[in-house]
């Protein structure tokens, strides 16, 4: 599957905007990456909508999750 070079340029620009608007997110992920996820870790996600509705979920990391994350992190 080929990736359109224009799409990559747009993605790079959007990532720059994201980093400016949400400066704490990437350092958070870098800290997690440095420490490393291990099986048994819990990842929790919460979305709070402007109307007050909230959605929360979590997963307990498994060895399969670690393998999948490793594949996503690999650079080809």
Steps between C-alpha positions, in 0.01 A plus 500: 500500500655830388460817700432822315789747561252789518315320776827462691567873469151581625544258789831664593333843502206372707737338750671839543164664572411221744831545686438875531142462622568206736859538625466244782389202289822406320721532812250272675537234229879539500507443877292184462725384217815554709359308794346235278161337523498159660228237516261586781524877443161670470422757231196712577326737259238759586307735274302784658265669256403869531148401608641316804463145363804286579627175353774300671661168418821317579704202394750287686803461273574145387812351338313512167447875547873548566579313177252713302640825643851381414397443138342846481819659637731325250632711218539324169 
